[in-house]
Amino acid sequence: MSKILELIPGLGEEATVTRFAELTGKTKSAISDHKNKGLLKQGDSFIQWLHSYMAHLSDMAGGRGGDKQEQLTEARIADLETKAGLNRLAYHEKLENLVPVEIASASLVDWAGYTNREIVGSFDQLIHEVEHKHGITVDPEVREKIVGSAINRIREYAEKLGSSLTGGG
């Protein structure tokens, strides 16, 4: 078959993904995948790509294809990564570096409440000092508009963050 292919003009030229996809009737994406996996090498001719591609198809048909082996390899790697992650988790648990989600969530909400009280207290003290020093009165609606909206945003953000830690519960 090699001799027949060599008679077709242009097959000795350097192969491109686009033209090889057209030649084989496959998508450019599929051909790019084969190229990225090393099945089709940059700089090879169309004939060389055809031989590599046909050998791959033959292997696949004979049950010797790399897809099953690749899947098995990927599964083994994922398993090893999972085990390594669990080992790191156990290590940090022994060091007592971990905080349960419920405690972290409650701590965030408590912190936001404390922050809110401090902001309100400081702002009220500032208003009192300004009123006393300059003999003016700050409208309570202005105070609420400024401080109240900031306090609500802090509270809502803390609740949202705490809820996201506990999975929405």
N, C-alpha and C positions, 0 to 999 in steps of 0.2 A: 504494500500500500504506500510506503514511503516514496517509491519512484513515481507513482501516479500523482501524489500530492505535490511533488517537486515540479511537475509539469504545469501546475496552475500558477499563473502569474501573480506576483505579490506575496506569495506565502513564505518567501525567503526573507522578507523585510522584517524589521523589528516590530513585534506585536504591540498593539495597544488594546486597552480594555474595551473601548468603544467598538473598534472594528472586530475584535474577537467575539464580543457579545453578538454582533450582527451575524458573524459567520456561524456561530453555534446556535443562534436563536434563543439565547439566554439573556437575562437582564444584565445591565452594567453592574448593578449591585452584587449579583451572584458571582460574576466574574471577578469583581474587586475582592470579594470574600476569599475566593480561591487564590488570588494573588497575595492577599494579606497573610494567608495561611502558609505561603511558601510553595504552593503547588505550581504556580505560574511565576517564573522569574523574570524580573525586569531585564531588558536587553536581549532576551531570547526572541527567536523568530516565530512567526505564526506556526510553522511546521513543528517547532519544538513545543510550543504551547499545546498544539493539537495532540502530539504524542503524550505529553504529560496528562492532559485532560482525559484522553481515552484510557490511559493506564489507570487513572483514578477511577473512572467509571467502571472499568473491568474489575478493579479491586472491590469496589462497592457491590457489584453484582455477585462477586464470588464470596461475599461475606467477610472480606478482609479489609473493608473500608475503615478509614480513620474516625468516622463520626462516633461509633460506639466507643472506641478507645479514647477519643477526646472527651466524651461524656463521662466515662469512667474516671479519667484523669481529673476532670473538673470536679467531679463528685468527691474524689479523694482529697483534693486541695481544699474544697469547701469544708469537708469534715475536719481536716487538720486545723484550718482557721478557726472553726467553731471550738474545737478542743483547746486551742491556744487562748481564745477569748475566755472560755470558762476557767482555765487555769489562772489567767490574770484576775478574773473576778474573785476566785477563791483566795488568791494572794492578798488582794485588797481587803477582802472580808476578814482575813486573819489579822491584818494590820489595823482593822477597825477604821478604814478610810471611807466606808460606804455609809450613806444616809438613806434610810427608807423614804420612799417617795411621799408617803403620807406625812412624815415629819417635815420634809423639805417644803411641801405644799403649805402646811400649817404655818411653818416659820415664815414663809413669804407673805402670807396673809397677815400674820402678827406684825411683821416688820412694816408692812404698808400701813397698818393701823397706827403704829407708833409714829411713823413718819408723818402721817396725816395730823396727829395730835400736836406734834412739834411744830409743824408748819402753821397750823391754826393758832397755836399759842404765841408763836413768834410774830405772826402777822397782827394778832390782836394787841400785842405789846407795842409793836411799831405804830399802829393806829393810835393807841393811847398816848404815846410819846409825842407824835405829830400834833394831835389834837391839843394836848396840854401845852406844848411849846408855842404853837402858833395860834391858839385860841380858835380853832375851827372844829367842825364836826364832819366826820366821814359818814356818808350815807350808807346805812347797813345793806342796802341793795347793791351798791358798788362793791362793798366788801364781799358779799355772797357771790356776786358775779365773777369776781377775780379768784378769790380763795376757794369758794365752793366748787367751781368747775375744775380747778386743779386737783382738789381733793378727790372729786369723783373720778377723774381720769386715773389717778394713782390707784384708787380702790379697784376700779374696773380692770385695770391692767394686772394688778396682783391676783385678782380672782381668776382672770383668764389664764395667766401663767400657772397658777396653782392647779386649775382645772386641767390644763394640758398635761401637767406632770402625772396626774392621777387618771389620765385617760378619759377625762370629761366627767368624772364622778364627783 
